[in-house]
Amino acid sequence: MTSSLEKLTHINSTLRSLLQACSIVSLEIIRRNLSSSEQSDFDYLASRFHQPADGLPGELLDKATPLIRSFIYPDFLRGWYEATPNFGSPLISEIIEWVEFRNKVLAHGVTDQGDIRDWTPKAETLLKKALSIFSNSLPVYTEGSAELVLPNHFENLRISTPLVYNSKAVVISKITSKKGIWKLLGQQLCWENAAEFLVDLPRENVFSEQGFAKAGKFNCSTVICNGSPHTLFQNIPSRQTSIFEGRSKELEKLKAWINEPEESKSCLIYGDGGYGKTTLALEFLNQILDGRIELNAPPEIISYYTAKMTKWTDQGIVHFRGISGAMGDGIRELIYCLQDVLGKDWYKVEGTALIDKVQQQLKEQGYKRDDVLLVLDNTETLTSSTSDNEELEEFFNQVVRKIGRVIVTSRRRELLNATPIQVARLSDFESTALMRRLAKEYGAKPILQAGDNTLRKAGTQLMQKPLLIDALVRYIARTAVGIDEALTSILRKTNDQLLEFLYEDAWLRMTQGQRTVFLVLVAITCPADEFSIGHACQEVGIPHDEFILSLDETYFANQTKQGSTYELEIVELAKRFFSQKLAKLTSTDREEIMNYAAEVDRYAREREAIDREYKKDRVAEAFKGPYAKAAKIASEKGKISEAKEFYELAIQDDPLNSALHDRFAWFLLNKAHKLELAFIASAKAVELNDKNADALLTHGIILYHKNDIENGDKFISKANREGKSESVCLLRMGIGRYHYSKSINNRDAAIKIIEESIDLFDRSRHKLNSADKYYAKNSRDLQKYIALSQQLLHDIKMTKGILLSEVIKVTDLGGFDRA
């Protein structure tokens, strides 16, 4: 450069590019690692990149730095706020000064020789200082793969925004979005030719307020309809009780309602507390899944949601404002059956706008109103005034008109245009039958020995209420008193007094460890689910199963099961009971409980971080386009040929998507059972991105299927280097060897391979992390294959002189997942 003015001009451009790059990197770090509540302040800043000003990066970094230091990397941009030995004053103050000079003089004023003389060395020093401070927070660019990857302290996060174009840094001029298509307009940072360029951005980009991947919440189930299998998506919890008695009339009404969609779009199950509204609803829904209810036209989606006025985030308990806010999550829940990602745009709308958005999304996937069944439980918790009731009624009416059919449970007779089903007292016959079944379950001999008249009289005194009947039978089973004495004790108490009495009785029968876990659960702020409860048990030092046993003996909590997972909701009166117990402890014991609770909350936040990490994996990246989403839905429904066609269309639409090729390979291997096609697809996924840990793992597994242990190990090891946990990689190596050993005819060689697999399983077990999202599955797989390998080793050693191929015939795996 021949003059100071040229030098100053180019330094300014370089500073602009550097500041934009660092601010966008910080935005991607926050988008991918922090919760929606923590990101909310950055939505507006991200939108301002549509027309970026020079002051924007400094403003964004000023907000991002303390957040990233607190949650992700404590040494992020050291020198931004602090004076440093090498450069003196904080960088932010000098950036502000440069922005003011640029705006006042270079952009909107007159530049004289004094400005050039003063600011050329000052800008050069500022650039060097910024490069030094930003150095450990900028991505490394790889020429061949054109990837931008952050250092290890950011877990090698890949930056998706194109900060490099044709191997040159860029300055972003504008971000545009029209009809869902995002584009970035910029210039290359080059003195000779600052060429303009225009590139497409993915729909979920750092500027679009879209979230990243989220674990699926729905299962795909098959039910028999008119003699033919029918698939549906559902998130229905397990039954609340294994002893369901009576309610035949109510079940018949529900069956009639669901088979007459033209007659009524909504159904209200109502009744006083303790009569079993939720129990009835869950029994009905689970009977549908069991095939015990004949349906004329089963729904395609069943979404179950328990209404609450609060939700938990890693910032603690958040209270909803208004009915639409509380019900919004129930409506959004539907969308999780269609996509794993709910972007931030889903949380920017409420009420009618949200209902319209859900309606549009369902229409795009080909769902009609009669295809959707939404179940909303405990809606009485949402309203406390007449205006609330009116708002709730209008909300339900819109949902029914635009989205699908609705089942509502409530203690009140809501003013809804719905088929009403009242859940009242049981009949004499039903209450007597329930008492006998419960007595047999709990071992209440006085009830088993009593006549029908005695039991009918007891049921009448208890208002045929299932909750009270259950309380009576449990009380008699524990105390061995007679029916009359037990009734006297129960009936003299109000419902609250009865529960307190039962709490105290249960408290005295629990072990000290069980009591401590309950006190911890009432002190935590995170949800009480199988993970947080399991960690609480671990901290206290009791087996998880021991605590679960205490739940069966108490009325402390409502347990909602969904498959192998569960959540507990400690009832309000029990919370007060436990709080009183906590207050009576010595300060030392109380501090110990609070320390346990703090550790469980920390663990829950760690799991949240791991779940956020999941947002960066193959699922979100793969299923972005409409064809890919359709392939996912068809695959989960078991429509293999249709899914394969959609995958092929998706790849035509997005041919450079490594994650999509990887998921196609997984589908071909595990669903279509086409090994050679799976090998081709996985090889393409690795070719497109040889740092995609998921693709590397899949390719290694497929090589194991081809009995290529050596190359399989190479790809699994590389997957480990690129971020896959050592435990899962060792597990896959062991599984691959286990299946390979069954194809070896040489007895000694087979024994050696099996012993290798057992050693790998043992090493994998020692590397398991209980906070890992897939801990439970990996742990089960380890237990399964350790047992299988040990049994196989025993069989081979006991079978001398016979070829292994004669011991174990393996001609057609029939889709069995060998790895």
N, C-alpha and C positions, 0 to 999 in steps of 0.2 A: 504494500500500500504506500502510495507516494506522499500522502499528506496526513496530518493529524486529524482532519475532519473525516477522511475516509476510515481511519482507524477507529475514531469515536463512533462513527455510524455502525461499523461492523460489530464493535464491542456491545453496543446497545442491542443489536439484533441477537447476538449470542446470549446476552443476559435474558432477553425476552424468551428465547427458546429454552434456556436452562430453567428459568423460573416456572414456565408452563409445564415442562417435563416433570419437575419435582412436585408441583402442586397436583398434577394428574396422577402421579404415582401415589401420593398420599391419599388421594380420593379413592383410588382403586383398593388400596390397603384397607381403608375404612369400610368401603362398600362390601368387601369380601370377608371381613373379619368381625365387624361389630353389628349389634342388633339394630333393628329399625329405629328404636327410640334414640339410640346413640347417633344414628346417621341423620336424624331429622333436620338438624341445623345446616346440613350440607346440600340439601335438595335445591335451595335457591341459588347457592353458590355454583352448583353444577350447571344449573340452567343458564347462568350468565356466560358460560362458554359459548353460547350461541353467537354472541358478539363480544369476544373477550377484550377487556381493557388491560393495560399494563399493571394496574393496581390490584387486579383480581387474584393473581397467584399469591401475592403477599398476604392478602386478606384470608385466603383459603388456608395457607400454611400456618397463619397465626392461630386459626381455630383448630387445625388438625394436629399440630405439634403436641399440645398437652394430652390430647386424647390418645394418640399413638404411643406416647411415652408411658401413659398410665396402663394401657391394656396390652400392648404388643411388644414394643422395644424401647426400653428406658433411655437409651442413648440416641434416640432419633433427633437429628439436627442439633447436636450440641454446639452452641454458639449462636443459635437463632435468637434466644433471649439473653444469653449470658455473655459477659465479656470473656474473651479467651486470651491466653498468654501470647499467642502468635499474632492475633489480629486486633486485639483491644476491644473496642465497643461492640455491642450486639449487632448481628447482621440485620435484624429487622429494622433498626433505626436507620441504617445506611440504605436499605432498600426503599424505605419511605422517602428519604431524601432524593434518591435517584428518580423515583416515580414523579415526585414534585417537579424536579428539573426537567424531566422528559415532557411532562404535560404543559408546563408553563413556558418553556423555552423552545425545545425541539419541535413540539407538535403545534403549539398555538402562539408562539412568540418569535422573536428575532434572535438568531444565534450570532454572537460576535466572536472576535478572536480571543477575547478574554475567557469566554465560556469554554471555547475549544481548548485553550491552554490549561485552564483549571481542571476541566472534567475528563480530559483524555487519560491522564495518569490516575485520576481518582476512579474512573470507571474500570480501568484495567485492574487496579488493586481490588475493587469490589468483585470483579469477575473471578479473580484468583481466590478470594476469600469464600465466595459462594461455592466454587468448585470444591474447595477443601471441606467445607461444612457439609455439603450435599453428597460427598463422595461415597459414604457408606450407606446411602439411601437411594442410590440411582441404580437402575437395572443394567446388566451387562448385555450387550448386543452380540448375537452370534450370526456371523455373515451367512453361513450356509442355510441355516434353518429360519433366518430372519426373526429369531425369538428374542424377546426382552425379558430377562430373568433377574429377579432381585436376589440379594445375598442370602446366606443361610439364616440370618437372624429374622428374616421375613419368610422363612420356610420355602425359599426358592419360588416365591410367587411369580407366575408369568403375567406380565402386563399385556392386556389385550388392546389397549389404545395404540394406534400406529404413531409412535414418537420418532420413528426412523422411516424414511422413504428413499428407496434406491441408495441405501447405505449412507444417507446423510440425515443429520438431525433436522427437525422441522420447526416451523412457527405456525401455530394454528390461527387461521384467519376467521373461520366461521364454522359452526355446527348447524346443520339443518335437519328437520324432520318433517316429511310430508307423507301422509297416508301410511304411517308406520315404517317408512323407509328412512334410515338415518345415513347422513353423509358428512364427511369431514373435508373442508376446503382448507388448504394450507400452502405454504411455500417451503422449499428446501433452504436450509441454512448454507448458503454458498455465495461467495463474493463474486465469482465469475458469472454464475447463472442461477439466480434464485427462482427456479422454475416453479410455477404453480402446479398443484395436483389436486385431484378429487378422488376420494376413496369411500367405499361403503363401510358402514359400521354395523355390527350385529344388532339385532333388536334389543337385546339385553346388554347395553353398554354403560359405561361409567357416567354418561350424561343423561341417560334415559330414565333414571330413577327405578330401574328394574332390579329385582332381587336376583339371587342366584339359586342354585338347586336346593331343593328341600326334600327330605325323605318322604316317600309316599305314605299316605295315611289310610288308603283304601285297599281292601282285599278283593280279589276276583273270585267269585263263588259260582258254582253250577247247581241249578235246581231243575227238577223235572216238571215240565209243564205240558199237559196233554200228551204224556208219553214220550216227549222229546226233551233233550237237555237244553237249558237256557242259562246263559251266563249273565251275571250282573256284578256291578261294583258295590261294595258295602263296607261300612265301618261300624257295624253293629256290635255293641259290647256283649259279653257272655251273659247268660241268665244270672239273676241275683240270687236265686235259690235253686237247689236241686229238688226241693219238695214243693211242687206247685199243685195246689189242690183247688178244685172248683173253678169258678169263673167261666163255666161253659157257655152261659148266655152271652157274656161280654165278648168272648172269643168268637162266637157265631156272628155277632153284630159286626165285629171287625172284619171277619171273612166276607160277609155280605157287602160291607162298604168297599173293601179293596177290589172286589170283583164287579163293582158297578161305578166305574169312573165317570160316566155321564151323569149319574144322579147327584153325586156330591164330590167336590174336590178336596174337602177338608173334614177332619174328624177330631172331636174334642173328647179326651178321656179326663173326667174330672171327679173329684171326691175329696173328703177330708183326709188329713195326714194319717198314715198308718194303715190305710186300707189296701195299698198295693197297686197304685196307678203305674208307677215305673216298672214294677215287677210284671204287671199284665202286659205292658207295651213290649218289654224285652222278651217275654215268653212268646208273644205273637210273632215278633220279628224272627226269633230263633226257630220257631216252628216253620216259618217260610224257608229258612236256610236248610232245615232238616228234611224238607220235602213233605211235611205232614199236613200242609195246607195246599189244597188244589187251587191254583190260580188260573183264571182265564187268560190274562195277559200280564205276566210279571213285569215289574218295573226294571229298567236298565240300571238305575242308580238308587241306592237307599243310603241316605246320609243322616246320621244320628248326632244330635248335639244337645248337651245339657246347658240350659240358659244360666248365665251368670252375669253379675254386674261388675265383676273384676276379672283380671287376668294377670298372670305372672310374667314378668320379663326379668332380665338380669339386673334391672334397676329396682326390682321389688314388685309389690302389688300395685297395679294400675286400675283405677276406677273408671268405668265407662261413663260418658256423659249422655244421658238420654237413651230412649228405647232403640233408636236406629243404630247407635254405637254398640250397644250390647248385643243386638241381634245380627249386626254386621258380620261378626265372626262365624255365626251359624250359617249364614248365606255363603260366605267365602269358602267354608269348609267343603261345599259341593265341588268347587273348582279343583280341589286336590285330587279328584278322581280322574281329571283330564290332563293335568300337567303337574310336574314336580316343583315348578317354580311359580310363586305368586309374587310378581313384581310390586314395587312400591306404588304403582298406579292403582293397584287394587285397594290400597289403604288410603287413597286420596279421595275416595268417594264413599258416601253413605246413603242410606235411605233409598229413595226412588232411583237415583243415579246408579247405585250399586246393584239394585235389582235388575235394572235395564242392562247393565254390563254383563251380569251373570246370564241373563236371558240370551243375549247376543252370542256369548261364548258357547252356550249349550246348542243354540241353533247351528252354529258353524260346524259343530261336531255331529250334527244330524239327530239331536235329541228333541223329542216333543214333550209337551207338558205331562202326558200320561206316562212317560218313561221315567219320571223323577218322583221319588218319594222322600220328603224331608220330614224327619221326626224331631220335634222340639220339646224337650223334657223340662219340667219345673218352671213354666213360664210365669207362675205367680210371683217369682222372686224379682221380676223386672218392674213391677208397677206398685205404686203406693198412693196414687191419686186418680181421680176421674179422668184428668187430662192424659195421664199415662195409659189408662185403659183404652181411651179413644185412639191414641197414637199406635198402641199395640194392635188394635183391631184393624186400623187402616194398613199397617205394615203387613199383617197376615193376608189381608184381602189382595194386596198387590202381589205378594209372593204366589198366591194361588192362581191369580189371573195370568201371571207372566212366566213362572218358573216350573211349578209342578204341584203335585198333591201334597198335603200336609197332615201329619198327626201331631196334635198338641196335647200335652198333659199339664194339668193345673189343679190346684186346690179349689180354685174358683170356677164358677159357671161363667166362663168368659163370654162376652157379647160378640160371638163370632157366628158367621153364617156357615155352621159346621154341623155334621151329624153328631149328636151328643151321645156319649156312652158314660153313664154314671157308674162309678165303682163305689158301692156301698157295702153294708155288712154282708158277710157270708150267710148262706142258708144254714139251718140247723144241721142238716146232713153234712154240708161241706165243712162247717167248723168242727164237727165231731170227727170226721175223717182226717182233717188236718191235725187235730190233737193226737189222734192215735199214731199217725205217721211220724209226727215230731217226737212223741214219747218213745217210739221204737228207735228213732235216730239218737236221742239223747239219753235213753235209759231211764225214763221216768216211770218207775213201777206202779205208783198209785194210779196213774192215768191208764196204764195198760190193764190194770185190774178192775177199773171202774166200769159201771154199766153205761149204756147210751143215755139214759135219763139224767144221770149225774153229769155227764159231759155236756149234754145239751143245756142243762141249767148253768153250768160254768160258762159255756159259750155265750149264753144270753147275758149273763152278768158282765162279760167282757165286751159286749156289743158286737159279738162276732167279728172283732177287729183282728186281723192276722198278727199285727205287731204285738198286741196284748196277749193273744193266745200263745205266741212264741215265747214271750216273757214268762208266762205262767209255767209252761212246760220246762223251760230251762231252770227256773227257780226250784221247782219240785225235784228235778233231776239232781240239783246240786245240794239241796238241803235235806232231802228225803222226808219232808213234812207232808201232811195230807193235803188234799185238794182244798178243803174248806179253809184250813189255816193259811195256805198260800193265797187263796182269793182274798181273805181278810187283809193280809199284808199288802197286796197289790191294790185293792180297790180303795183303801183309805188314802191313797196317795193320788195327787194330780199326775198328769203325764210327766211333767218335769221332775216332780218328786220321785216318781217311779223310776225314771231313768237315772236320777242321782243315786237312788238306792241300789239299782243294778250296777252302776258304775263303781260304787264303793265296794260292793260285793265282789265284782270282777277284779278290782284293784287288789284286794286282799289275797285273791287266788293266783295272781300273776307272780312270776319270778321278778327279782330285782332288776334283771337285765331287760325284761319286757317293759317294766314300768319306766326305766330310764329311756328306752327308745321312744315311748309315747311322749315323754316330756321333751325329748329332742324334736320330735315331729311338730309339736305345737309351737316350738320356738323358731323353726326354720321359716324362711320366706319363700323358698322354691316349692314347686309342687311336690306332693308326697306320692311318688310313683315307685316302681320296682327298683329303679336305680338309686334314687336318693334314700329310700328306706333300706336297701341293701347296704349302702355305704354307712348309714346310721348304725345298723347292726354290726358292721365291721368295726366302727369306732368304739362302740360300747363293748363289743366282744362276745356277742351271742350269735348263733346260727340264724340266718334269715328265716329258715323254716320254723324255728322256734317262735319267732315273733308272729309269723302268719297264723300259727295255731291259736295265739291269743285273740286274733280277730274273730275267730269262730265262736269265741266264748263271751263276746262283749257286744255292746251297742255303741261303741265309741265312734265308729266311722262307717261310711257307705263305701263299699268296694266296687269299682267298675272295672270289669275284666274285658280285654280285647285280645283274643288269642292268648299268647304267652305273656302279655304285658298286663299291668293293672295300675289303677290310680286309687288313692284313698282320699276321701273328703271327710275330715273329722267334723262331726256335727257340732253346732254352735254351743250347745249345753255342755258337751264333752270338753270343748276348748276352755270354757269357764272352769270346769272341774279340774282340768290339768293345770290351769294357771294358778288356781288356789293351792294345788299340791306343790307347784314350783315355788310359790311365794313362801311356803312353810319350810323349805329346805334351808340349811345353813348357807352362809355366803360362799363357803368353799365349794359345797356341792352344787349350788346354783351356778357358780362360775364354771364348774366342770361341764354342766349341761349346756351352757351358752357357748363354750368352746367347741363342744361336739357339734352344735347347731351351725356355728360359723364354718367349721370344716365341711359339713354337708353342703352348705350354700356355696362354698368355694368349689367343691367337687361338681356341683350342678352347673356352675358357671363354666367350669372346664369342659363339661360335656356339651354345653351350648357352643363353646368355641370349636369343639370337634365337629358338631353338627354343622356349624358354619363352614368348616373346612370341607365338609361333604359337598357344600354348594359349588366347590371348584372342581368336582370330579366329573367323570364321563357322562353322568345322567343328564345334568343340566345342559352341558355343551352339546350333547348328542341330539336331544329331543327339542330343538328350537323351532324347526319348521313345521308346517301343518302336516306334511306327509310323514315326517318322523313321529309326530304325536299320534297320528292315525295308526302307524305301525306298532307303536307301544300298546295302544288300546287293543288292537286286533290280536297281538301276541298274548296279552294277559287274558283275553277271552278264549284263547286256544284256537283261533282261526289262523292256522299256520300258513296256508297258501296265500291268504289275503294279506297277512302281515309281511310275508316275503315280498309281495308285489309293492306294498307301501314302502318297505325299506329300499327297494331298488329305485323307486321314484324319488325318495328322499335323497338318495346318493346322487342321482342325476341333478337334483335341485341344489345340492350342497356337496360337490365332489371332493372338496379339500378338507372336509371336516373329519379329522382323525378320530374323534370321540364317536362319531356316527358310525364309521367303519368298524370301530371296536365293538359297539353294541350290536351291529349286524353280525359280526363274527360270533359273539356270544349267543345270539339267537340261533344262528345256523348250527352251532355246536350242541346247544342244550335243548332247543325246541324242535328244530327241523332235522337234527341228527345227520347233517351233511358235513362230514369231517373235512373233505377236500375243499369245499366251498368256504368253510369256516377258516381254513388255513390261508386261503387266498385273501379273504377279507381282513384277517388279523395282520397279515404281512403288509397289506396296503395301509392299515392304520399306523403301523410302526414306521413305514416309509414316509408317511406324511408328517409324523412327529415322533422322532426317536427318543424323545424325553417324556412321552406320555406314559406314566407309570401304569395306568390301567391297561393300556394297549399292550405294553410289554408283558404284563402279567398274563393277560389272555393268550398272547402268542406263545408264551412259555407253556401254559396249560395245554394248548392244542398240540404243541410238539410232544408233550408227554403222551397224549392220545396216540401219536404216531410212533410211540416207543423210541423217540429220540431224546434220551435222558440228557446227554451232554449239552446239546444246544438248548434244550428246555431250561437247564440250570443257568445257562448264560443269560437268557432273557429274564428269568426270575430274579437273578442277582442284580441285573441292571434295573429292574423294577424297584428293587430294594434301594439301590443308590438314588433313584429318582423320587423316592418318597414313600413307597409302600413299606408297611411295618415289617420288621425282621421276623416277627412271629408268624404273620400270614405267609411270608415267602418260604420260611422253613416248613410250615404246614403243607404248602403246595408241593414242595420238593418231596416231602415224605409220602403224600398221597400218590404222586406220580410214580414213585418207586414201588409202592405197594401194588399198584395195578400192573406195573411192568413185570414184577416178579412172577406174576401168574402166567406170563407167556414164555417163561424160560424153562427149557427142558432139563438143563443141568442143575441137579439138586444142590450142590455146594454153592454154585453161583447164585441160585435163588435165595438160599439162606443168607448169603452175604448181603444181597440187595435188601431183603426184609429187615435184617439187623440195622442196615443203614437207615431205613425208613423209621424204625423205632427210635433210633438215636435222634433223628431230625424232629420227630414228634416231641421227644423229651426236651430238646432245646427250644422248640417253639413254645411249649407249655411254660417254660421259665421266662420267656419274653412277653407273655400275655400282659396286656394293660387293661385293667378293669374299667378304665374310663373310655376305652375305645368303643366307637359306635357299634362295631361288629363283634364285641367281646363275647356275647352270649352264643352267637352262631359259631364263632371260631372255637370256643370252648367245647361246644357240643360235638363239632367235627373232630376235634382232638380226641375226646373220649371215645368216640365211635371208631376212629381209625387205629388208635392204640389197641383197643380190644380186638379189632379185626386182624391187625398185624400179629399180635401175640398168638392169637388162635391159629393163624395161617402158619406161623413159625413152628408152633407145636405140632400141627398136622404133618408138615413136611418132615420134621425130625423123627416123627413116629412112623413114617411111611418110608421104609428103606428099600432101595433097589427098584423103585418104580418111578418112571418119568413123571415130572410134575404135571405135564400136559395130560397125563392119564388120571391124576388125582383131581385136578380142577379143569373141567371142560369150559372153555371160554370161546364160543363160536360167534355169538351175537350178543353184544352188550345191551341191545334194545334201548339205547338212549341213556343207559346208566352213566352217571357223571364220574368218569375215572379219575378226574383230577379236580 
